Amino acid sequence: MTKFKNIKNLGALAGKRVLLRADLNVPMKVNEDGERVVTDDTRILSVAPTIKALSEKGARVIVLSHFGRPQGQRDMSLSLEPLGQPLANATKLPVSYIDDCIGDEVVEVIDALEDGAVLLLENVRFYKEETRNDPEFSAALARNADFFVNDAFSCCHRAHASTVGVAEILPSAAGLALEKELVALESALGNPAHPLAALVGGAKVSTKLDVLTHLVEKVDHLIIGGGMANTFLAAQGVDVGASLCEHDLAETAKKIMNNAAANDCVIHLPTDVVVAKEFAANAENRTISVNDVAEDEMILDVGPESAANVSAELENCKTLIWNGPMGAFEIEPFDAATVTVAKKAGELTEKGTLVSVAGGGDTVAALNHAGVAAQFSHISTAGGAFLEWMEGKRLPGVEVLLADHLFKSTY
């Protein structure tokens, strides 16, 4: 297993200023009192161990994050100020806040901090220079600290000032959450135990072309579910009726299947499906062969026979990568296949026979729905970064850490 240099390897941090890139872009709503409150603190909880570890080392922890898309404008409806208390609750540490992220005043406040203190800076995207990775803005951010720690894997696919620019200036390393993420991903695709299976679902092939193209060259089994399975079925001459289907991608689907065969990758498509004439909860439905879909019917889930076959195949696998549901899991009874396969993956993981890594918003929601998220080896809350990793792309926010010579990796 590759060793990633993390905060433990930065040396003595007492009295040192550490700029910590977190991802605090969390779901929020406005309550009855007109206050913005967090509705899902998953990302806050994920960065808390790193903040606490730095604080315990006596570092002055300066938390940097973006929120929303303010387009380089100061939009206080996207301020990070309301996140100070949730961050304090998660870390069990007092968290102060300042309404900017660069400048003399910010530096003065940081210099006045006590060792172990935590300071939350304002939304870094209030500056248009952030997303441009502007060198002068990167230098202004770097003035705030002696070290840089990135703990935001979900932002590592962006070459921004707060992910790449600062890391090119300051001694840098991965935070505990980022280290954990990279180790998990390497175990799943970088250097996995075989047989290796990938389950890819979702609505459209067009959104995951690069993922599918890359995976057929890496995995032993590619399980395709969701609406994208319809496109592959149609490419094989199956009439999918009124189902969501990208018929214009039939040739692309054929190329992917041919490439899979050339790489000894077995593609698993449903043989039976659950269909209905309307997309609604508990709609009248029937389970049929993929060859019996009527003109006015939509495929809304993989059938029980196919789900059982996938579950049986997982018994023989040692590694599973999961991205996307197998059907319209948000609506019963079209969640059945996703739940069945998810429970089997969770069971095998708990038995120690399967390493299971999952990522993507819909995927996390689906595994939570199935009640097995805690059983998986690793679940990534990153969206775009996880997909780009599945596509085989190198992530700028990770690459700059490798180039910094603080740690080396085959990642």
N, C-alpha and C positions, 0 to 999 in steps of 0.2 A: 504493500500500500504506500502510495506517495505521501511523504511527510510535508505538510504545509506549515510554513513559519507563521506563527500567530502571536498574539500579544504576550504570551509567556516568553517569547524569544527576543523581545525588544529591550530587555535589560531593566535596569532600575528606572522606575517611572515616578518616583516620589518627587513632587514639585514640578514635574514636567507637564506641558500642555499637550493633550492628545485630541486631535480633531477626529471625531467619529462619524463616518457617513452611515446614517441609518435610513431605512425606508419607513417613514411615518405617514405615508400616503394611505391612510386607513379610511374605511367607510365611516361617515358621520351623518348626523341629522340635526335639525333644529328642533329643540324641545318646546314645551308650552311656554317657557319663560324666554324664548327667543335665543337660547344658548345653543351653540354647536357642541354636540356630545358624540363620543365614539360609540359606534354600534358593533364593531368587531375589532378587538384589540390583539389579534393574532400577531401582527407584525411588531407591535409594541412589546409583547411578551417575548418575541424571538430575539430582540436586541438587548433585553434587560440583563441577561447573564454577562454580556460583554461590558456593559456599563458598570455593573457591580464589580466585576473583576478588575477593571481599570481603576475604579474608585478605591478598592481595597489595596491596590498597589500605591496609593497616594497620588495618582495622577489627577490633574484637573481636566475633567471630561467635558469636551465641547461638542454637543450633538448638532449635527448638520443634516438637513433633509429638505426634500421638496414636498409640495402638496398641490395637487391639481395642475391646471395649465393656465397660469396667470399671464402667459405670453409676455413675460418681461416687464409686467406692470405691477405696481404695488396695490394689490387687491386684498383688503383686510378680511374679506369673506373667505379667503384662503390662507389666513394667518395660521401659524403654528402655535400661537399662544394657548389655545384651548387644550393642546396636547401635553402641556406641562404637568398638569395634575395626574392624568392617566399614566404618564411616564414615571411620575413619583410613586404612584400606587404600585406599578409593576416592579420597580427597583427597590422600593422601601427606602428611598433616599430623597432628600429635598432637592427640587429642581427649580432653578431660577431661569428667567427668560429675558432676552433682550430683543428689541424690535428691529434688528438688522443682522446681517451676517458678515459684513466687512466694515473696515474703517477704524479710525483712531479710537472712537468711543468703545467699540467692541473690544479692541485690544486692551484698553485700559481696564475694562470690566473683567476680562479674563485674567489679566495680571494681578488683579486684586482678589481673585478667588482663593479660598483656602484649599489646601491639598485634599483631594478626595471629593471636592465639590463637583456638581453637575450643572452645566449651563446649556439651555436650549436656545439656539440661534433662530432667526426668522427664516422664512421660506426662501431657499436659495434661488428659486425660479422667479423671484421678484426682479431679478436681473437677467436681461436677455443674453448677457455674456455667458451665463451658465451653460445653456444648451449649445452654444457655439464653441465651447471649450476655449474661451478667450484666454491667452497667456497672461495678460495683465490682471484679469479677474482671478485666475488661478493663483497668481502670486499674492493677490489681496487676501484670498482665503488662507493661503499658507502662512501669512503673517500671524494668524491666530494660534499657531501651534508649533510644537517641536517634532511631533510625530503624527502620522496619518494612519488611521485604521478604517478599512472598509468592511462593513458588516451588512451590506445591502446587495445581496445577490440579484434581487429583482431589478436592480438598476445597472448591473454590470454589462448589459448589452448596449448601453449608451456611452458614447465617448464624450462625456460632459466634463466641465471643469471640476465638479465635486466627485467624480469617479476616476478620471484619468489625469486631468491637469495638475491637481494637488499631489497626486501620487508620483508625478514626475519630478516634484520639487522636494518633498519631505521624505524621510525614511518611512517606509510604509509596510503594512502587513495586513493579513486577513483577520477579521474578528472571529469570535468563536462560532457564530452562526454561519458565516461565510465558509469557514474552514470545514464545518460539518457538512455543509451543502456540497462543496467540491469533492470531498472524500466520498460522499454517497453517490454522486453522479459518476465519479470515476469507477466505482464498484459496479455501476449499472451498465455503463457503455464504454468507458475507457479501458478497463481491464476486467470484464465480467466473467463470472463462472457460467459455463454453457451446460445445457442448452439455454439460450437466451430468447425470451419472448417479448414482443412489444405489442401492447393493445392500444390502438389508435381509433378514437371515435370522434364524433362531432358531426356538424351539419354538412360541411362542404369539403370536397377534395381540394378545391382551389386554394383553401386557406392553409393546407398542410402538404402541398406538393413537395416542398423541399424536405420535409420531415420523412415522408414516405420514400422518396427517392434515396435518401441517405440510409434509412433503416434497413431497406432490403439488402444492402451491402454489408450490414453489420449483424443482423439478428438471424436466428434460426427459424423463428416463427413470427409472422406478422398477422395479428388478429385485427380485422377491420370491422368496426361496428358503426352505429349511428347512421345519419343520412348519407355519409360518404360510401358506405357499403352498397347503397343503391346504385351509385355510379359504376362501381365495379361489376355488380350483377348485370346492369344494363349493357355494359361493354361485352359481357359474355352472351348477350342475346336474351336475357331474362326480361320479361315485360313487368315493370315495377308499377304499373298503373299510374295513379295520381301522386305517387310518392315524390318527395324532394329528391331531385336527381339532376346532375349536371351532364346532360346528354352530350354537350359539346366537348366534354373531356373524355369521351370513350377511347379515343386513340391514346391519350395520355395514360389512362388506366391500363390499357393493354401493354404499353411500354413498361410500366412499373411491374406488371405481372411477369413479363418476359425477362426483365432484369432480375426479378426475384428468383425465377427458375435458374437463371445463369449463375446465381450466387448461392444456390442450394438453400434458399429461404422459402419456407412453405407459407403461402398466404391462406388464411382461414376466413372464409366468407360464410354468412348464415345459409343454412339449408332450409330452415323453417323460420317464419316470421309472424308477428302479431300485427294485424291490420284493422283499420277502422275507416269509416267514411268521414269522420270529423275529428279534429284535434281538440279534444276536450276530456276533462277528468271523467273516468268511468264510462266513456263512450262505448256504445255497443261495438264489440270487436270479435274477431275470430283468429285462431292460430292455424296457419296453413303452410303448405310447401311454398317455397319462393316461386315456384312455377305456376301457382294458382291465384295470383293477385288479380283481382278484377279491375276494370278500367277506372272505376270511381273509388277505389280503395287506396289508402296510404299505409305504407309500412312505418310503424311507430316504435317497434321494438324487435329485437332478435328473439326468436322462438325458444322454448324450453329445451328442445333437442339440441339446438346449436349451443345454448348456454352450457348445457351438460357436457357437450363435446369439448368446449373450451376449458371448462373446469377440469376435465379429465386430462387434457393436454398439459395443463399447469402442474399436474402431479409429477410429470416427467421433466419439468424445467427447474433450473436453479436460480434464474434471474428473470424479473419481470419489470418492464418499464410501462407505465400506464399514463395515457393522455387522452381524455375525452370519454364520454359515456357511450354505452352500447345502444341506448335508445332514448326516448323522451322521458328521462327518469323523473322529471319534475312533476309528471302527471301520472297518477295511478290509472290503470295497472301496467303502464308502459315502462315501469321502473324494474320489472321483474328480472330481466336478464342482467342488468347492471348490478343489482343487489346479489344475485346468485353468484356471479363470477367474483365480485368484490369479496364476498364472504369466504369463498374458496381460497382466494389469494391471501386474505387475512389469516385464515386457518393454517395454511401452509407456511406462512411467515412465522407464526407463533410456534409451529412445530420445529422451525429451524431449517427447513428444507428449501426455502425460497427467500431470496433477497428481493424485496418489492420497493420500487421507487416510483412515485407518482407526482404529477404536477399539472398546473393549470387550474384556473378558477372553477370551471365546470366539473373538473375531475375531483377537486377537493370537496365541492358541494355534494357530488355523487357519493363519495366514500363516506362523508359524514352522514348522508341520508341512509346509507347501508349500515351505519354504526360500526365501521371497521377501520376508520382513519387511524386510530391509535395502535392498531395491530401492524400497520405497514412499517417497513424498515425506515422509510423516509418519505415525507410529503413536502414538496416544495410549494411555497405560496407565490413563487414568481410566475408571471405569465409569459411575457415576451422573452425574457432571458431563458426560461426553461425550454421554450419552443426553439429558440436559436441554438441552444445546446443540443437538442434532439436533431436539429438540422446539420450538426457537425461544424457549426461556425465557432470561431474563436472569439471570446467575449473581451472587448477592450478593457473593461474594469478588472478583469482577471489577468489579462496579458500584461498590463502595466505593472502589476505586482510581481509577476515573474521576471520582467525585465529589470526590476529594481534591485535584483540580486539579493534580496532578503530571503527569498526561498526559490528553489528550483523545482520544476515538475515536468512530467510528460503530458500534462493536461492539454 
